[in-house]
């Protein structure tokens, strides 16, 4: 396999780069931000990671070009719902560009989180967070949250690889 240079990437190089990144399977989650005068907004992400156990911190990222980047980077609270293996339809609903990040919540199976921000019902794991910090990350903003509440079950989780969904296990 030849290496692809990324010093001055063109569209074909960026597509190849995305394809290479797509070889790494990731979990799929829904982030919903709200509170502090912000209407709840939600998106599908696969950029979730644990940062620290003490204090309990997690991170994820959002595109700077997102119409809801202001809410995600300034609302005081957000929830992260790691989707169960059978929740691919919810992942697609929150990933669509046909609806605004606020409209994506309409008709979704949501419950109020402990901090008042909605979260996905029957998700494999759920985290209720307060915004801790944001950092620049190229065309994305990296968001760190302090986890205040969580729950989980032992079911399979939804995975994303090579542009499609599958189940862990």
NORDANOR-V853022 format. One record per pair of residues at least 12 apart in sequence whose ideal C-beta (glycine too) atoms are under 10 Angstrom apart, sorted by sequence separation. I is the first residue (numbers start at 1). J is the second residue. D is the distance in Angstrom with one decimal. If there is no record, write none. Layout:
i->I j->J d->D
i->I j->J d->D
This chain:
i->4 j->16 d->5.1
i->30 j->42 d->5.7
i->31 j->43 d->5.9
i->47 j->59 d->7.8
i->48 j->60 d->4.9
i->49 j->61 d->9.6
i->60 j->72 d->9.0
i->93 j->105 d->9.1
i->108 j->120 d->7.0
i->109 j->121 d->4.3
i->111 j->123 d->9.6
i->114 j->126 d->9.5
i->116 j->128 d->8.9
i->117 j->129 d->8.6
i->131 j->143 d->7.0
i->132 j->144 d->4.5
i->133 j->145 d->8.8
i->155 j->167 d->9.5
i->156 j->168 d->5.4
i->157 j->169 d->8.2
i->4 j->17 d->6.9
i->30 j->43 d->7.3
i->31 j->44 d->8.2
i->47 j->60 d->4.9
i->48 j->61 d->9.1
i->81 j->94 d->9.6
i->93 j->106 d->9.2
i->105 j->118 d->6.6
i->108 j->121 d->8.7
i->109 j->122 d->6.9
i->113 j->126 d->7.2
i->115 j->128 d->4.7
i->117 j->130 d->9.9
i->131 j->144 d->7.9
i->132 j->145 d->5.6
i->133 j->146 d->9.3
i->155 j->168 d->9.6
i->156 j->169 d->5.0
i->2 j->16 d->10.0
i->29 j->43 d->9.5
i->30 j->44 d->5.9
i->31 j->45 d->5.4
i->46 j->60 d->9.0
i->47 j->61 d->4.4
i->90 j->104 d->9.5
i->93 j->107 d->7.9
i->94 j->108 d->7.4
i->109 j->123 d->9.3
i->113 j->127 d->8.8
i->114 j->128 d->4.9
i->115 j->129 d->7.9
i->129 j->143 d->9.1
i->131 j->145 d->6.0
i->132 j->146 d->4.6
i->155 j->169 d->9.4
i->4 j->19 d->9.8
i->29 j->44 d->7.3
i->30 j->45 d->7.5
i->45 j->60 d->5.2
i->46 j->61 d->9.8
i->47 j->62 d->8.3
i->93 j->108 d->6.2
i->111 j->126 d->8.9
i->113 j->128 d->4.5
i->115 j->130 d->7.2
i->129 j->144 d->8.9
i->130 j->145 d->6.4
i->131 j->146 d->8.1
i->132 j->147 d->9.6
i->4 j->20 d->7.8
i->28 j->44 d->6.5
i->29 j->45 d->5.3
i->31 j->47 d->9.4
i->45 j->61 d->7.4
i->93 j->109 d->10.0
i->112 j->128 d->9.9
i->113 j->129 d->9.2
i->129 j->145 d->3.2
i->130 j->146 d->5.1
i->28 j->45 d->7.7
i->29 j->46 d->7.3
i->31 j->48 d->8.2
i->43 j->60 d->9.5
i->45 j->62 d->7.6
i->128 j->145 d->9.1
i->129 j->146 d->6.1
i->130 j->147 d->8.6
i->27 j->45 d->9.2
i->28 j->46 d->5.7
i->29 j->47 d->8.7
i->60 j->78 d->8.7
i->90 j->108 d->6.3
i->127 j->145 d->7.5
i->128 j->146 d->10.0
i->129 j->147 d->5.4
i->130 j->148 d->6.2
i->1 j->20 d->9.8
i->26 j->45 d->9.1
i->27 j->46 d->6.6
i->29 j->48 d->5.0
i->43 j->62 d->6.8
i->89 j->108 d->9.7
i->90 j->109 d->7.1
i->127 j->146 d->9.9
i->128 j->147 d->7.1
i->129 j->148 d->6.6
i->26 j->46 d->4.0
i->27 j->47 d->9.8
i->28 j->48 d->8.8
i->43 j->63 d->8.9
i->58 j->78 d->9.9
i->60 j->80 d->6.8
i->89 j->109 d->9.9
i->90 j->110 d->9.6
i->127 j->147 d->5.0
i->128 j->148 d->5.4
i->129 j->149 d->8.7
i->25 j->46 d->9.2
i->26 j->47 d->7.7
i->27 j->48 d->6.3
i->59 j->80 d->10.0
i->127 j->148 d->8.5
i->128 j->149 d->4.0
i->129 j->150 d->9.1
i->24 j->46 d->9.5
i->26 j->48 d->7.9
i->27 j->49 d->9.7
i->58 j->80 d->6.7
i->87 j->109 d->8.7
i->127 j->149 d->7.4
i->128 j->150 d->7.0
i->26 j->49 d->9.7
i->43 j->66 d->6.9
i->126 j->149 d->8.2
i->127 j->150 d->4.8
i->128 j->151 d->9.0
i->22 j->46 d->10.0
i->43 j->67 d->10.0
i->126 j->150 d->6.4
i->127 j->151 d->8.6
i->21 j->46 d->10.0
i->41 j->66 d->8.9
i->43 j->68 d->7.1
i->125 j->150 d->6.8
i->126 j->151 d->5.4
i->127 j->152 d->9.2
i->41 j->67 d->8.5
i->42 j->68 d->8.3
i->43 j->69 d->10.0
i->94 j->120 d->8.8
i->125 j->151 d->7.1
i->126 j->152 d->7.3
i->41 j->68 d->4.1
i->124 j->151 d->9.9
i->125 j->152 d->3.8
i->126 j->153 d->9.7
i->40 j->68 d->9.8
i->41 j->69 d->9.7
i->123 j->151 d->8.8
i->124 j->152 d->6.4
i->125 j->153 d->7.7
i->29 j->58 d->9.9
i->31 j->60 d->6.0
i->33 j->62 d->9.1
i->39 j->68 d->9.3
i->41 j->70 d->9.4
i->42 j->71 d->9.8
i->43 j->72 d->7.8
i->72 j->101 d->8.4
i->81 j->110 d->8.9
i->91 j->120 d->9.7
i->123 j->152 d->8.5
i->124 j->153 d->6.3
i->31 j->61 d->9.9
i->38 j->68 d->9.0
i->41 j->71 d->4.8
i->42 j->72 d->9.6
i->67 j->97 d->9.6
i->71 j->101 d->7.5
i->81 j->111 d->9.7
i->90 j->120 d->6.2
i->119 j->149 d->9.7
i->123 j->153 d->8.5
i->124 j->154 d->8.6
i->125 j->155 d->9.8
i->29 j->60 d->7.4
i->31 j->62 d->7.8
i->40 j->71 d->8.3
i->41 j->72 d->7.1
i->71 j->102 d->8.6
i->79 j->110 d->9.3
i->90 j->121 d->9.4
i->122 j->153 d->8.2
i->124 j->155 d->5.7
i->38 j->70 d->8.2
i->39 j->71 d->7.4
i->48 j->80 d->6.2
i->68 j->100 d->7.5
i->69 j->101 d->9.4
i->79 j->111 d->9.7
i->81 j->113 d->9.0
i->90 j->122 d->9.5
i->119 j->151 d->9.2
i->123 j->155 d->9.5
i->124 j->156 d->7.4
i->125 j->157 d->7.8
i->38 j->71 d->4.6
i->67 j->100 d->6.2
i->68 j->101 d->3.8
i->79 j->112 d->9.5
i->80 j->113 d->9.8
i->87 j->120 d->7.1
i->90 j->123 d->8.6
i->115 j->148 d->6.4
i->122 j->155 d->8.7
i->124 j->157 d->4.5
i->37 j->71 d->9.8
i->38 j->72 d->9.1
i->41 j->75 d->8.1
i->48 j->82 d->7.1
i->67 j->101 d->6.3
i->68 j->102 d->7.4
i->79 j->113 d->4.6
i->87 j->121 d->9.6
i->114 j->148 d->7.1
i->115 j->149 d->7.1
i->123 j->157 d->9.0
i->124 j->158 d->7.6
i->33 j->68 d->7.4
i->36 j->71 d->9.4
i->40 j->75 d->8.4
i->45 j->80 d->7.9
i->66 j->101 d->7.1
i->67 j->102 d->9.1
i->78 j->113 d->9.0
i->79 j->114 d->9.0
i->87 j->122 d->7.5
i->113 j->148 d->9.5
i->114 j->149 d->4.3
i->123 j->158 d->9.4
i->35 j->71 d->9.7
i->38 j->74 d->7.0
i->39 j->75 d->9.2
i->42 j->78 d->9.2
i->68 j->104 d->9.6
i->77 j->113 d->7.9
i->79 j->115 d->7.6
i->84 j->120 d->8.8
i->86 j->122 d->8.6
i->87 j->123 d->6.9
i->113 j->149 d->7.2
i->114 j->150 d->9.4
i->31 j->68 d->9.9
i->33 j->70 d->9.7
i->34 j->71 d->7.4
i->37 j->74 d->9.4
i->38 j->75 d->4.0
i->40 j->77 d->9.7
i->41 j->78 d->9.4
i->42 j->79 d->8.8
i->45 j->82 d->10.0
i->77 j->114 d->9.7
i->78 j->115 d->8.8
i->79 j->116 d->9.6
i->81 j->118 d->9.1
i->83 j->120 d->6.9
i->87 j->124 d->8.3
i->114 j->151 d->9.3
i->33 j->71 d->5.1
i->36 j->74 d->7.5
i->37 j->75 d->8.3
i->38 j->76 d->8.2
i->40 j->78 d->9.3
i->77 j->115 d->4.7
i->79 j->117 d->4.9
i->81 j->119 d->4.9
i->82 j->120 d->8.9
i->84 j->122 d->6.2
i->86 j->124 d->10.0
i->113 j->151 d->9.9
i->32 j->71 d->9.8
i->33 j->72 d->4.9
i->36 j->75 d->5.6
i->37 j->76 d->9.3
i->38 j->77 d->9.0
i->40 j->79 d->9.3
i->42 j->81 d->9.1
i->44 j->83 d->8.4
i->62 j->101 d->9.6
i->76 j->115 d->8.6
i->77 j->116 d->6.9
i->78 j->117 d->6.0
i->79 j->118 d->6.7
i->80 j->119 d->8.0
i->81 j->120 d->3.6
i->83 j->122 d->9.3
i->84 j->123 d->6.0
i->85 j->124 d->7.8
i->32 j->72 d->9.6
i->33 j->73 d->8.6
i->35 j->75 d->5.5
i->36 j->76 d->4.3
i->38 j->78 d->9.8
i->76 j->116 d->9.8
i->77 j->117 d->4.7
i->79 j->119 d->4.0
i->80 j->120 d->9.4
i->81 j->121 d->8.6
i->83 j->123 d->5.7
i->84 j->124 d->4.5
i->31 j->72 d->7.2
i->33 j->74 d->8.6
i->34 j->75 d->5.5
i->35 j->76 d->4.8
i->36 j->77 d->7.6
i->76 j->117 d->9.1
i->78 j->119 d->9.5
i->79 j->120 d->8.1
i->81 j->122 d->9.2
i->82 j->123 d->5.9
i->83 j->124 d->6.4
i->84 j->125 d->9.1
i->33 j->75 d->4.2
i->34 j->76 d->8.6
i->35 j->77 d->4.4
i->75 j->117 d->7.9
i->81 j->123 d->3.8
i->82 j->124 d->4.9
i->83 j->125 d->9.2
i->32 j->75 d->9.5
i->33 j->76 d->8.8
i->34 j->77 d->6.4
i->35 j->78 d->8.5
i->80 j->123 d->9.0
i->81 j->124 d->8.2
i->82 j->125 d->4.2
i->33 j->77 d->7.1
i->34 j->78 d->7.4
i->79 j->123 d->9.4
i->81 j->125 d->7.6
i->82 j->126 d->7.3
i->124 j->168 d->8.9
i->32 j->77 d->9.2
i->33 j->78 d->4.1
i->34 j->79 d->8.6
i->46 j->91 d->9.2
i->80 j->125 d->8.2
i->81 j->126 d->5.0
i->82 j->127 d->8.1
i->32 j->78 d->6.4
i->33 j->79 d->8.2
i->44 j->90 d->8.2
i->45 j->91 d->9.6
i->80 j->126 d->7.1
i->81 j->127 d->8.0
i->31 j->78 d->5.7
i->32 j->79 d->5.1
i->44 j->91 d->5.0
i->79 j->126 d->6.4
i->80 j->127 d->4.5
i->31 j->79 d->7.1
i->32 j->80 d->8.4
i->42 j->90 d->9.8
i->44 j->92 d->7.7
i->79 j->127 d->6.6
i->80 j->128 d->8.5
i->30 j->79 d->8.1
i->31 j->80 d->5.4
i->32 j->81 d->7.7
i->44 j->93 d->8.2
i->45 j->94 d->8.8
i->46 j->95 d->9.8
i->78 j->127 d->8.8
i->79 j->128 d->5.4
i->80 j->129 d->6.7
i->29 j->79 d->9.6
i->30 j->80 d->7.4
i->31 j->81 d->8.0
i->44 j->94 d->4.3
i->45 j->95 d->9.1
i->78 j->128 d->8.4
i->79 j->129 d->6.9
i->29 j->80 d->5.2
i->30 j->81 d->4.7
i->42 j->93 d->9.1
i->43 j->94 d->5.7
i->44 j->95 d->3.9
i->77 j->128 d->7.3
i->78 j->129 d->5.4
i->29 j->81 d->6.0
i->30 j->82 d->8.5
i->42 j->94 d->5.2
i->43 j->95 d->7.2
i->44 j->96 d->8.8
i->77 j->129 d->6.7
i->78 j->130 d->8.2
i->28 j->81 d->9.7
i->29 j->82 d->4.8
i->30 j->83 d->6.7
i->41 j->94 d->9.9
i->43 j->96 d->10.0
i->76 j->129 d->9.8
i->77 j->130 d->5.6
i->78 j->131 d->6.8
i->28 j->82 d->7.5
i->29 j->83 d->6.3
i->76 j->130 d->6.1
i->77 j->131 d->7.0
i->27 j->82 d->5.6
i->28 j->83 d->4.9
i->75 j->130 d->9.8
i->76 j->131 d->5.8
i->27 j->83 d->7.7
i->28 j->84 d->9.7
i->75 j->131 d->6.8
i->28 j->85 d->9.8
i->30 j->87 d->8.6
i->74 j->131 d->7.6
i->43 j->101 d->5.7
i->73 j->131 d->7.8
i->28 j->87 d->7.9
i->41 j->100 d->7.7
i->42 j->101 d->5.9
i->72 j->131 d->8.8
i->28 j->88 d->8.1
i->30 j->90 d->6.6
i->41 j->101 d->3.7
i->42 j->102 d->8.0
i->44 j->104 d->8.7
i->74 j->134 d->8.7
i->30 j->91 d->7.3
i->39 j->100 d->10.0
i->40 j->101 d->8.8
i->41 j->102 d->5.0
i->42 j->103 d->9.6
i->43 j->104 d->7.4
i->73 j->134 d->5.0
i->28 j->90 d->9.1
i->29 j->91 d->8.6
i->32 j->94 d->8.6
i->39 j->101 d->9.3
i->40 j->102 d->6.9
i->41 j->103 d->9.2
i->42 j->104 d->5.3
i->72 j->134 d->8.7
i->28 j->91 d->5.0
i->30 j->93 d->8.9
i->31 j->94 d->8.6
i->39 j->102 d->5.5
i->41 j->104 d->7.8
i->42 j->105 d->5.5
i->28 j->92 d->10.0
i->30 j->94 d->5.1
i->38 j->102 d->9.7
i->40 j->104 d->9.8
i->41 j->105 d->7.7
i->29 j->94 d->9.4
i->30 j->95 d->9.2
i->40 j->105 d->5.9
i->69 j->134 d->9.9
i->78 j->143 d->7.7
i->80 j->145 d->7.5
i->95 j->160 d->9.9
i->28 j->94 d->9.6
i->39 j->105 d->9.2
i->42 j->108 d->7.7
i->79 j->145 d->9.2
i->28 j->95 d->9.0
i->78 j->145 d->6.1
i->80 j->147 d->8.7
i->91 j->158 d->6.4
i->33 j->101 d->8.7
i->34 j->102 d->9.6
i->42 j->110 d->8.7
i->73 j->141 d->5.6
i->77 j->145 d->8.4
i->90 j->158 d->8.9
i->32 j->101 d->8.9
i->58 j->127 d->6.3
i->60 j->129 d->9.6
i->72 j->141 d->7.4
i->73 j->142 d->9.9
i->84 j->153 d->7.8
i->86 j->155 d->8.5
i->91 j->160 d->7.8
i->31 j->101 d->9.7
i->40 j->110 d->8.8
i->73 j->143 d->6.6
i->79 j->149 d->9.1
i->80 j->150 d->9.1
i->82 j->152 d->7.9
i->85 j->155 d->6.8
i->86 j->156 d->8.4
i->87 j->157 d->9.1
i->88 j->158 d->6.1
i->34 j->105 d->9.5
i->56 j->127 d->8.7
i->58 j->129 d->6.6
i->69 j->140 d->9.3
i->72 j->143 d->6.3
i->77 j->148 d->8.6
i->79 j->150 d->9.9
i->84 j->155 d->5.3
i->85 j->156 d->3.9
i->87 j->158 d->5.7
i->32 j->104 d->9.1
i->57 j->129 d->8.8
i->62 j->134 d->9.4
i->64 j->136 d->8.6
i->69 j->141 d->6.4
i->84 j->156 d->6.8
i->85 j->157 d->6.2
i->86 j->158 d->7.9
i->88 j->160 d->9.4
i->32 j->105 d->7.0
i->56 j->129 d->8.9
i->59 j->132 d->9.0
i->61 j->134 d->9.7
i->64 j->137 d->8.9
i->84 j->157 d->6.4
i->85 j->158 d->5.4
i->92 j->165 d->8.5
i->30 j->104 d->8.8
i->58 j->132 d->9.1
i->59 j->133 d->9.0
i->61 j->135 d->9.1
i->63 j->137 d->10.0
i->64 j->138 d->8.5
i->65 j->139 d->7.2
i->66 j->140 d->9.1
i->69 j->143 d->9.8
i->83 j->157 d->6.7
i->84 j->158 d->6.4
i->85 j->159 d->8.2
i->91 j->165 d->6.7
i->30 j->105 d->9.6
i->42 j->117 d->9.6
i->57 j->132 d->6.2
i->59 j->134 d->9.8
i->62 j->137 d->9.5
i->63 j->138 d->9.8
i->64 j->139 d->5.7
i->65 j->140 d->9.4
i->66 j->141 d->8.8
i->82 j->157 d->5.9
i->83 j->158 d->4.2
i->32 j->108 d->9.1
i->40 j->116 d->9.4
i->42 j->118 d->7.7
i->57 j->133 d->8.8
i->59 j->135 d->8.7
i->61 j->137 d->5.7
i->63 j->139 d->6.2
i->64 j->140 d->6.4
i->82 j->158 d->8.0
i->83 j->159 d->9.5
i->88 j->164 d->9.3
i->89 j->165 d->9.7
i->40 j->117 d->6.4
i->42 j->119 d->9.6
i->48 j->125 d->9.9
i->50 j->127 d->9.9
i->55 j->132 d->8.3
i->61 j->138 d->9.3
i->63 j->140 d->5.6
i->64 j->141 d->6.0
i->83 j->160 d->9.6
i->88 j->165 d->4.5
i->30 j->108 d->8.2
i->32 j->110 d->7.7
i->40 j->118 d->5.6
i->42 j->120 d->8.8
i->59 j->137 d->9.7
i->61 j->139 d->9.5
i->62 j->140 d->6.3
i->63 j->141 d->8.1
i->87 j->165 d->9.2
i->88 j->166 d->9.1
i->34 j->113 d->9.3
i->38 j->117 d->9.5
i->48 j->127 d->9.0
i->61 j->140 d->4.2
i->62 j->141 d->5.6
i->88 j->167 d->9.3
i->30 j->110 d->9.2
i->35 j->115 d->7.1
i->52 j->132 d->9.9
i->60 j->140 d->9.5
i->61 j->141 d->6.4
i->62 j->142 d->8.7
i->85 j->165 d->8.7
i->32 j->113 d->8.1
i->34 j->115 d->9.1
i->35 j->116 d->6.0
i->51 j->132 d->9.0
i->60 j->141 d->9.8
i->61 j->142 d->5.0
i->62 j->143 d->6.5
i->85 j->166 d->8.2
i->86 j->167 d->8.3
i->34 j->116 d->7.4
i->35 j->117 d->5.9
i->51 j->133 d->9.9
i->60 j->142 d->7.8
i->61 j->143 d->6.6
i->83 j->165 d->9.1
i->85 j->167 d->3.7
i->34 j->117 d->4.5
i->59 j->142 d->5.9
i->60 j->143 d->5.7
i->84 j->167 d->8.9
i->85 j->168 d->7.0
i->33 j->117 d->6.8
i->34 j->118 d->7.2
i->59 j->143 d->6.4
i->60 j->144 d->8.6
i->84 j->168 d->9.9
i->85 j->169 d->8.1
i->32 j->117 d->5.7
i->33 j->118 d->10.0
i->58 j->143 d->9.1
i->59 j->144 d->4.9
i->60 j->145 d->7.9
i->31 j->117 d->9.7
i->32 j->118 d->5.2
i->58 j->144 d->7.3
i->59 j->145 d->7.4
i->32 j->119 d->6.6
i->57 j->144 d->5.6
i->58 j->145 d->5.5
i->30 j->118 d->9.4
i->31 j->119 d->9.7
i->32 j->120 d->8.1
i->57 j->145 d->6.9
i->58 j->146 d->8.4
i->30 j->119 d->7.9
i->56 j->145 d->9.2
i->57 j->146 d->5.9
i->58 j->147 d->6.0
i->30 j->120 d->5.2
i->47 j->137 d->9.4
i->56 j->146 d->6.5
i->57 j->147 d->7.2
i->29 j->120 d->8.7
i->55 j->146 d->6.0
i->56 j->147 d->4.1
i->52 j->144 d->9.1
i->55 j->147 d->8.4
i->56 j->148 d->8.1
i->58 j->150 d->9.5
i->30 j->123 d->7.6
i->47 j->140 d->7.7
i->49 j->142 d->9.9
i->51 j->144 d->6.2
i->29 j->123 d->8.1
i->51 j->145 d->9.0
i->52 j->146 d->9.2
i->53 j->147 d->9.8
i->56 j->150 d->8.2
i->29 j->124 d->9.2
i->35 j->130 d->9.0
i->36 j->131 d->9.2
i->47 j->142 d->8.4
i->51 j->146 d->9.7
i->52 j->147 d->9.7
i->28 j->124 d->9.7
i->29 j->125 d->8.6
i->30 j->126 d->9.5
i->31 j->127 d->9.6
i->33 j->129 d->9.4
i->35 j->131 d->9.4
i->47 j->143 d->9.3
i->51 j->147 d->9.9
i->27 j->124 d->8.4
i->29 j->126 d->9.4
i->50 j->147 d->9.2
i->27 j->125 d->9.1
i->29 j->127 d->9.0
i->31 j->129 d->9.1
i->33 j->131 d->8.1
i->45 j->143 d->9.8
i->33 j->143 d->8.8
i->31 j->143 d->8.3
i->33 j->145 d->9.6
i->46 j->158 d->9.8
i->46 j->159 d->9.0
i->31 j->145 d->9.1
i->46 j->160 d->5.2
i->45 j->160 d->9.9
i->46 j->161 d->9.6
i->44 j->160 d->8.9
i->29 j->157 d->9.3
i->28 j->157 d->7.7
i->29 j->158 d->8.7
i->27 j->157 d->5.6
i->28 j->158 d->4.5
i->27 j->158 d->7.0
i->28 j->159 d->6.8
i->26 j->158 d->9.8
i->27 j->159 d->6.4
i->28 j->160 d->5.1
i->26 j->159 d->6.9
i->27 j->160 d->7.6
i->25 j->159 d->4.8
i->26 j->160 d->5.4
i->25 j->160 d->6.9
i->26 j->161 d->7.4
i->24 j->160 d->9.6
i->25 j->161 d->3.9
i->24 j->161 d->7.3
i->25 j->162 d->8.5
i->28 j->165 d->7.0
i->22 j->160 d->8.3
i->23 j->161 d->7.2
i->24 j->162 d->9.7
i->28 j->166 d->9.9
i->22 j->161 d->6.5
i->23 j->162 d->6.9
i->22 j->162 d->4.9
i->22 j->163 d->6.1
i->25 j->166 d->7.5
i->27 j->168 d->7.7
i->22 j->164 d->9.3
i->19 j->162 d->7.9
i->25 j->168 d->8.2
i->19 j->163 d->8.7
i->18 j->163 d->9.1
